[in-house]
Amino acid sequence: MLKVTVERGDKVATLKLEGKLSGPWVDEAAKAWSDVIGGIAAKDVIVGLSGVTFIDEEGKKLLGQMLRRGAQLRDGRLMTRYIINQLLQETEDSQKKEPEKCPQPTLWN
């Protein structure tokens, strides 16, 4: 199960995820992500992952897409931080190949 909460501020929106980012819940998170970036630039979105307990491969792909679009990922757990660091490295590697297509990824603690 995944709980998705969206908090909209004046300049920044926060997409807070809690639970498992896996299976059918990845689609729910993707839908919420699409809704959020429909009204605000992706670089102005913070994705809160401190309540995430598990991330499967599809969840990692979604987080990678968010990073490549410019979202800021905030973590809390050691495993989540490890996964985010892997995604950051992959994003940085793809920026080296195609720098004009990818904004600089950001990790917030």
ROKEGU-653464 format. One record per atom (N, C-alpha, C): residue number from 1; residue in three letters; x negated, y, z. Coordinates in steps of 0.2 Angstrom, whole numbers. Example, Ala and Ser with C-alpha at 12.3 -4.5 7.8 and 13.67 -1.06 7.14 Angstrom:
site nr: 1 rest: ala u: -66 v: -28 w: 39
site nr: 1 rest: ala u: -62 v: -22 w: 39
site nr: 1 rest: ala u: -66 v: -16 w: 39
site nr: 2 rest: ser u: -64 v: -11 w: 35
site nr: 2 rest: ser u: -68 v: -5 w: 36
site nr: 2 rest: ser u: -64 v: 0 w: 39
This chain:
site nr: 1 rest: met u: -4 v: -6 w: 0
site nr: 1 rest: met u: 0 v: 0 w: 0
site nr: 1 rest: met u: -4 v: 6 w: 0
site nr: 2 rest: leu u: -2 v: 12 w: -3
site nr: 2 rest: leu u: -6 v: 18 w: -4
site nr: 2 rest: leu u: -1 v: 24 w: -2
site nr: 3 rest: lys u: -3 v: 28 w: 2
site nr: 3 rest: lys u: 1 v: 34 w: 4
site nr: 3 rest: lys u: -3 v: 40 w: 0
site nr: 4 rest: val u: 1 v: 44 w: -4
site nr: 4 rest: val u: -1 v: 49 w: -7
site nr: 4 rest: val u: 2 v: 56 w: -5
site nr: 5 rest: thr u: -2 v: 60 w: -3
site nr: 5 rest: thr u: 0 v: 67 w: -1
site nr: 5 rest: thr u: -3 v: 72 w: -5
site nr: 6 rest: val u: 1 v: 77 w: -7
site nr: 6 rest: val u: -2 v: 83 w: -11
site nr: 6 rest: val u: 0 v: 89 w: -7
site nr: 7 rest: glu u: -6 v: 93 w: -6
site nr: 7 rest: glu u: -5 v: 99 w: -2
site nr: 7 rest: glu u: -8 v: 104 w: -7
site nr: 8 rest: arg u: -4 v: 109 w: -8
site nr: 8 rest: arg u: -5 v: 115 w: -13
site nr: 8 rest: arg u: -7 v: 121 w: -9
site nr: 9 rest: gly u: -13 v: 124 w: -11
site nr: 9 rest: gly u: -14 v: 130 w: -8
site nr: 9 rest: gly u: -14 v: 135 w: -13
site nr: 10 rest: asp u: -16 v: 141 w: -12
site nr: 10 rest: asp u: -16 v: 147 w: -17
site nr: 10 rest: asp u: -21 v: 145 w: -22
site nr: 11 rest: lys u: -27 v: 143 w: -21
site nr: 11 rest: lys u: -32 v: 142 w: -26
site nr: 11 rest: lys u: -34 v: 134 w: -27
site nr: 12 rest: val u: -33 v: 130 w: -22
site nr: 12 rest: val u: -35 v: 123 w: -22
site nr: 12 rest: val u: -29 v: 119 w: -20
site nr: 13 rest: ala u: -29 v: 113 w: -23
site nr: 13 rest: ala u: -24 v: 108 w: -21
site nr: 13 rest: ala u: -28 v: 102 w: -19
site nr: 14 rest: thr u: -25 v: 98 w: -14
site nr: 14 rest: thr u: -28 v: 93 w: -11
site nr: 14 rest: thr u: -24 v: 87 w: -12
site nr: 15 rest: leu u: -27 v: 81 w: -15
site nr: 15 rest: leu u: -23 v: 75 w: -16
site nr: 15 rest: leu u: -26 v: 70 w: -11
site nr: 16 rest: lys u: -22 v: 69 w: -6
site nr: 16 rest: lys u: -25 v: 64 w: -1
site nr: 16 rest: lys u: -22 v: 57 w: -2
site nr: 17 rest: leu u: -27 v: 53 w: -2
site nr: 17 rest: leu u: -25 v: 46 w: -3
site nr: 17 rest: leu u: -27 v: 42 w: 4
site nr: 18 rest: glu u: -22 v: 37 w: 6
site nr: 18 rest: glu u: -23 v: 33 w: 12
site nr: 18 rest: glu u: -21 v: 26 w: 10
site nr: 19 rest: gly u: -25 v: 21 w: 12
site nr: 19 rest: gly u: -23 v: 14 w: 11
site nr: 19 rest: gly u: -27 v: 11 w: 5
site nr: 20 rest: lys u: -24 v: 7 w: 2
site nr: 20 rest: lys u: -28 v: 3 w: -4
site nr: 20 rest: lys u: -27 v: 6 w: -10
site nr: 21 rest: leu u: -33 v: 8 w: -14
site nr: 21 rest: leu u: -32 v: 11 w: -20
site nr: 21 rest: leu u: -34 v: 5 w: -25
site nr: 22 rest: ser u: -29 v: 1 w: -26
site nr: 22 rest: ser u: -30 v: -5 w: -30
site nr: 22 rest: ser u: -23 v: -7 w: -33
site nr: 23 rest: gly u: -23 v: -12 w: -38
site nr: 23 rest: gly u: -17 v: -15 w: -41
site nr: 23 rest: gly u: -12 v: -9 w: -43
site nr: 24 rest: pro u: -6 v: -10 w: -41
site nr: 24 rest: pro u: -1 v: -5 w: -44
site nr: 24 rest: pro u: -2 v: 2 w: -41
site nr: 25 rest: trp u: -5 v: 2 w: -35
site nr: 25 rest: trp u: -6 v: 8 w: -32
site nr: 25 rest: trp u: -11 v: 13 w: -36
site nr: 26 rest: val u: -15 v: 10 w: -40
site nr: 26 rest: val u: -19 v: 15 w: -44
site nr: 26 rest: val u: -15 v: 19 w: -49
site nr: 27 rest: asp u: -9 v: 15 w: -52
site nr: 27 rest: asp u: -5 v: 19 w: -56
site nr: 27 rest: asp u: -1 v: 25 w: -52
site nr: 28 rest: glu u: 1 v: 23 w: -46
site nr: 28 rest: glu u: 4 v: 29 w: -42
site nr: 28 rest: glu u: -1 v: 34 w: -41
site nr: 29 rest: ala u: -7 v: 33 w: -39
site nr: 29 rest: ala u: -12 v: 38 w: -38
site nr: 29 rest: ala u: -13 v: 42 w: -45
site nr: 30 rest: ala u: -14 v: 39 w: -50
site nr: 30 rest: ala u: -15 v: 42 w: -57
site nr: 30 rest: ala u: -9 v: 46 w: -59
site nr: 31 rest: lys u: -3 v: 44 w: -57
site nr: 31 rest: lys u: 3 v: 49 w: -58
site nr: 31 rest: lys u: 3 v: 55 w: -54
site nr: 32 rest: ala u: 1 v: 54 w: -48
site nr: 32 rest: ala u: 0 v: 60 w: -43
site nr: 32 rest: ala u: -5 v: 65 w: -46
site nr: 33 rest: trp u: -11 v: 62 w: -48
site nr: 33 rest: trp u: -16 v: 66 w: -51
site nr: 33 rest: trp u: -14 v: 70 w: -57
site nr: 34 rest: ser u: -10 v: 66 w: -61
site nr: 34 rest: ser u: -8 v: 70 w: -67
site nr: 34 rest: ser u: -3 v: 75 w: -66
site nr: 35 rest: asp u: 1 v: 74 w: -61
site nr: 35 rest: asp u: 6 v: 80 w: -58
site nr: 35 rest: asp u: 2 v: 85 w: -56
site nr: 36 rest: val u: -3 v: 84 w: -52
site nr: 36 rest: val u: -7 v: 90 w: -49
site nr: 36 rest: val u: -11 v: 94 w: -54
site nr: 37 rest: ile u: -14 v: 90 w: -58
site nr: 37 rest: ile u: -18 v: 94 w: -63
site nr: 37 rest: ile u: -14 v: 97 w: -69
site nr: 38 rest: gly u: -7 v: 96 w: -69
site nr: 38 rest: gly u: -3 v: 99 w: -73
site nr: 38 rest: gly u: -2 v: 106 w: -72
site nr: 39 rest: gly u: -3 v: 108 w: -66
site nr: 39 rest: gly u: -2 v: 115 w: -64
site nr: 39 rest: gly u: -9 v: 119 w: -61
site nr: 40 rest: ile u: -14 v: 115 w: -61
site nr: 40 rest: ile u: -20 v: 118 w: -59
site nr: 40 rest: ile u: -26 v: 115 w: -62
site nr: 41 rest: ala u: -32 v: 118 w: -63
site nr: 41 rest: ala u: -38 v: 115 w: -66
site nr: 41 rest: ala u: -41 v: 110 w: -61
site nr: 42 rest: ala u: -43 v: 104 w: -65
site nr: 42 rest: ala u: -45 v: 99 w: -61
site nr: 42 rest: ala u: -51 v: 101 w: -56
site nr: 43 rest: lys u: -55 v: 106 w: -58
site nr: 43 rest: lys u: -61 v: 108 w: -54
site nr: 43 rest: lys u: -58 v: 111 w: -47
site nr: 44 rest: asp u: -52 v: 113 w: -47
site nr: 44 rest: asp u: -49 v: 115 w: -41
site nr: 44 rest: asp u: -45 v: 110 w: -37
site nr: 45 rest: val u: -46 v: 104 w: -38
site nr: 45 rest: val u: -43 v: 99 w: -35
site nr: 45 rest: val u: -48 v: 95 w: -30
site nr: 46 rest: ile u: -46 v: 94 w: -24
site nr: 46 rest: ile u: -50 v: 90 w: -19
site nr: 46 rest: ile u: -46 v: 83 w: -18
site nr: 47 rest: val u: -50 v: 78 w: -19
site nr: 47 rest: val u: -47 v: 71 w: -18
site nr: 47 rest: val u: -49 v: 69 w: -11
site nr: 48 rest: gly u: -45 v: 68 w: -6
site nr: 48 rest: gly u: -47 v: 66 w: 0
site nr: 48 rest: gly u: -46 v: 58 w: 1
site nr: 49 rest: leu u: -52 v: 55 w: 2
site nr: 49 rest: leu u: -52 v: 48 w: 2
site nr: 49 rest: leu u: -54 v: 45 w: 9
site nr: 50 rest: ser u: -54 v: 49 w: 14
site nr: 50 rest: ser u: -56 v: 47 w: 21
site nr: 50 rest: ser u: -51 v: 41 w: 24
site nr: 51 rest: gly u: -45 v: 41 w: 21
site nr: 51 rest: gly u: -40 v: 36 w: 23
site nr: 51 rest: gly u: -40 v: 30 w: 19
site nr: 52 rest: val u: -44 v: 30 w: 14
site nr: 52 rest: val u: -44 v: 24 w: 9
site nr: 52 rest: val u: -48 v: 18 w: 12
site nr: 53 rest: thr u: -45 v: 12 w: 12
site nr: 53 rest: thr u: -48 v: 6 w: 15
site nr: 53 rest: thr u: -51 v: 1 w: 10
site nr: 54 rest: phe u: -49 v: 2 w: 4
site nr: 54 rest: phe u: -51 v: -3 w: -1
site nr: 54 rest: phe u: -50 v: 1 w: -8
site nr: 55 rest: ile u: -55 v: 0 w: -12
site nr: 55 rest: ile u: -55 v: 2 w: -19
site nr: 55 rest: ile u: -57 v: -4 w: -24
site nr: 56 rest: asp u: -52 v: -5 w: -29
site nr: 56 rest: asp u: -54 v: -11 w: -33
site nr: 56 rest: asp u: -57 v: -7 w: -40
site nr: 57 rest: glu u: -58 v: -11 w: -45
site nr: 57 rest: glu u: -62 v: -9 w: -51
site nr: 57 rest: glu u: -57 v: -3 w: -54
site nr: 58 rest: glu u: -51 v: -5 w: -55
site nr: 58 rest: glu u: -47 v: 0 w: -58
site nr: 58 rest: glu u: -46 v: 7 w: -54
site nr: 59 rest: gly u: -47 v: 6 w: -47
site nr: 59 rest: gly u: -47 v: 12 w: -43
site nr: 59 rest: gly u: -53 v: 16 w: -44
site nr: 60 rest: lys u: -59 v: 12 w: -45
site nr: 60 rest: lys u: -65 v: 16 w: -46
site nr: 60 rest: lys u: -65 v: 19 w: -53
site nr: 61 rest: lys u: -62 v: 16 w: -58
site nr: 61 rest: lys u: -61 v: 19 w: -65
site nr: 61 rest: lys u: -57 v: 26 w: -64
site nr: 62 rest: leu u: -52 v: 26 w: -60
site nr: 62 rest: leu u: -48 v: 32 w: -59
site nr: 62 rest: leu u: -52 v: 37 w: -56
site nr: 63 rest: leu u: -56 v: 36 w: -51
site nr: 63 rest: leu u: -60 v: 40 w: -47
site nr: 63 rest: leu u: -65 v: 43 w: -52
site nr: 64 rest: gly u: -68 v: 39 w: -56
site nr: 64 rest: gly u: -73 v: 41 w: -61
site nr: 64 rest: gly u: -70 v: 46 w: -66
site nr: 65 rest: gln u: -64 v: 45 w: -68
site nr: 65 rest: gln u: -60 v: 50 w: -72
site nr: 65 rest: gln u: -59 v: 56 w: -69
site nr: 66 rest: met u: -57 v: 56 w: -62
site nr: 66 rest: met u: -56 v: 62 w: -59
site nr: 66 rest: met u: -63 v: 66 w: -58
site nr: 67 rest: leu u: -68 v: 63 w: -57
site nr: 67 rest: leu u: -75 v: 66 w: -56
site nr: 67 rest: leu u: -77 v: 69 w: -63
site nr: 68 rest: arg u: -76 v: 65 w: -68
site nr: 68 rest: arg u: -78 v: 68 w: -75
site nr: 68 rest: arg u: -74 v: 74 w: -77
site nr: 69 rest: arg u: -68 v: 75 w: -74
site nr: 69 rest: arg u: -63 v: 80 w: -76
site nr: 69 rest: arg u: -65 v: 86 w: -71
site nr: 70 rest: gly u: -69 v: 85 w: -66
site nr: 70 rest: gly u: -72 v: 90 w: -61
site nr: 70 rest: gly u: -69 v: 90 w: -54
site nr: 71 rest: ala u: -65 v: 85 w: -53
site nr: 71 rest: ala u: -62 v: 85 w: -46
site nr: 71 rest: ala u: -68 v: 84 w: -41
site nr: 72 rest: gln u: -66 v: 86 w: -35
site nr: 72 rest: gln u: -71 v: 86 w: -29
site nr: 72 rest: gln u: -68 v: 80 w: -25
site nr: 73 rest: leu u: -73 v: 75 w: -24
site nr: 73 rest: leu u: -71 v: 69 w: -20
site nr: 73 rest: leu u: -73 v: 70 w: -13
site nr: 74 rest: arg u: -69 v: 69 w: -8
site nr: 74 rest: arg u: -71 v: 69 w: -1
site nr: 74 rest: arg u: -70 v: 62 w: 2
site nr: 75 rest: asp u: -75 v: 60 w: 6
site nr: 75 rest: asp u: -75 v: 53 w: 9
site nr: 75 rest: asp u: -75 v: 54 w: 16
site nr: 76 rest: gly u: -75 v: 48 w: 19
site nr: 76 rest: gly u: -75 v: 47 w: 26
site nr: 76 rest: gly u: -79 v: 41 w: 29
site nr: 77 rest: arg u: -77 v: 36 w: 25
site nr: 77 rest: arg u: -80 v: 29 w: 27
site nr: 77 rest: arg u: -86 v: 27 w: 23
site nr: 78 rest: leu u: -90 v: 23 w: 26
site nr: 78 rest: leu u: -97 v: 21 w: 23
site nr: 78 rest: leu u: -96 v: 18 w: 16
site nr: 79 rest: met u: -91 v: 13 w: 16
site nr: 79 rest: met u: -90 v: 10 w: 9
site nr: 79 rest: met u: -87 v: 15 w: 4
site nr: 80 rest: thr u: -83 v: 19 w: 6
site nr: 80 rest: thr u: -80 v: 24 w: 1
site nr: 80 rest: thr u: -86 v: 29 w: -1
site nr: 81 rest: arg u: -90 v: 31 w: 3
site nr: 81 rest: arg u: -96 v: 35 w: 2
site nr: 81 rest: arg u: -100 v: 31 w: -3
site nr: 82 rest: tyr u: -102 v: 25 w: -2
site nr: 82 rest: tyr u: -106 v: 21 w: -7
site nr: 82 rest: tyr u: -103 v: 21 w: -14
site nr: 83 rest: ile u: -96 v: 20 w: -14
site nr: 83 rest: ile u: -93 v: 20 w: -21
site nr: 83 rest: ile u: -93 v: 26 w: -24
site nr: 84 rest: ile u: -92 v: 32 w: -20
site nr: 84 rest: ile u: -92 v: 38 w: -23
site nr: 84 rest: ile u: -99 v: 40 w: -26
site nr: 85 rest: asn u: -104 v: 38 w: -22
site nr: 85 rest: asn u: -111 v: 39 w: -24
site nr: 85 rest: asn u: -113 v: 35 w: -31
site nr: 86 rest: gln u: -110 v: 29 w: -31
site nr: 86 rest: gln u: -111 v: 26 w: -38
site nr: 86 rest: gln u: -107 v: 29 w: -43
site nr: 87 rest: leu u: -101 v: 32 w: -42
site nr: 87 rest: leu u: -98 v: 35 w: -47
site nr: 87 rest: leu u: -101 v: 42 w: -49
site nr: 88 rest: leu u: -104 v: 45 w: -44
site nr: 88 rest: leu u: -108 v: 51 w: -46
site nr: 88 rest: leu u: -114 v: 50 w: -50
site nr: 89 rest: gln u: -117 v: 44 w: -49
site nr: 89 rest: gln u: -123 v: 43 w: -53
site nr: 89 rest: gln u: -121 v: 41 w: -60
site nr: 90 rest: glu u: -115 v: 37 w: -61
site nr: 90 rest: glu u: -113 v: 36 w: -67
site nr: 90 rest: glu u: -111 v: 42 w: -71
site nr: 91 rest: thr u: -108 v: 47 w: -67
site nr: 91 rest: thr u: -106 v: 53 w: -71
site nr: 91 rest: thr u: -112 v: 57 w: -73
site nr: 92 rest: glu u: -117 v: 58 w: -68
site nr: 92 rest: glu u: -123 v: 61 w: -70
site nr: 92 rest: glu u: -126 v: 58 w: -76
site nr: 93 rest: asp u: -127 v: 51 w: -76
site nr: 93 rest: asp u: -130 v: 48 w: -82
site nr: 93 rest: asp u: -126 v: 50 w: -88
site nr: 94 rest: ser u: -119 v: 50 w: -88
site nr: 94 rest: ser u: -116 v: 52 w: -94
site nr: 94 rest: ser u: -116 v: 59 w: -96
site nr: 95 rest: gln u: -118 v: 63 w: -91
site nr: 95 rest: gln u: -119 v: 70 w: -92
site nr: 95 rest: gln u: -125 v: 71 w: -96
site nr: 96 rest: lys u: -130 v: 67 w: -94
site nr: 96 rest: lys u: -137 v: 68 w: -98
site nr: 96 rest: lys u: -136 v: 66 w: -105
site nr: 97 rest: lys u: -131 v: 61 w: -107
site nr: 97 rest: lys u: -130 v: 59 w: -113
site nr: 97 rest: lys u: -126 v: 64 w: -117
site nr: 98 rest: glu u: -121 v: 67 w: -114
site nr: 98 rest: glu u: -116 v: 71 w: -117
site nr: 98 rest: glu u: -115 v: 77 w: -112
site nr: 99 rest: pro u: -119 v: 82 w: -111
site nr: 99 rest: pro u: -118 v: 87 w: -106
site nr: 99 rest: pro u: -113 v: 92 w: -107
site nr: 100 rest: glu u: -111 v: 93 w: -113
site nr: 100 rest: glu u: -105 v: 98 w: -114
site nr: 100 rest: glu u: -98 v: 95 w: -113
site nr: 101 rest: lys u: -98 v: 88 w: -112
site nr: 101 rest: lys u: -91 v: 85 w: -111
site nr: 101 rest: lys u: -90 v: 85 w: -103
site nr: 102 rest: cys u: -94 v: 85 w: -99
site nr: 102 rest: cys u: -93 v: 84 w: -92
site nr: 102 rest: cys u: -95 v: 89 w: -87
site nr: 103 rest: pro u: -91 v: 92 w: -83
site nr: 103 rest: pro u: -92 v: 97 w: -78
site nr: 103 rest: pro u: -97 v: 93 w: -73
site nr: 104 rest: gln u: -100 v: 97 w: -69
site nr: 104 rest: gln u: -104 v: 95 w: -64
site nr: 104 rest: gln u: -100 v: 92 w: -58
site nr: 105 rest: pro u: -101 v: 85 w: -56
site nr: 105 rest: pro u: -97 v: 82 w: -51
site nr: 105 rest: pro u: -99 v: 85 w: -44
site nr: 106 rest: thr u: -94 v: 85 w: -40
site nr: 106 rest: thr u: -96 v: 87 w: -33
site nr: 106 rest: thr u: -93 v: 82 w: -28
site nr: 107 rest: leu u: -97 v: 81 w: -23
site nr: 107 rest: leu u: -96 v: 77 w: -17
site nr: 107 rest: leu u: -95 v: 81 w: -11
site nr: 108 rest: trp u: -90 v: 81 w: -7
site nr: 108 rest: trp u: -89 v: 85 w: -1
site nr: 108 rest: trp u: -89 v: 80 w: 5
site nr: 109 rest: asn u: -92 v: 82 w: 10
site nr: 109 rest: asn u: -92 v: 77 w: 16
site nr: 109 rest: asn u: -87 v: 80 w: 21
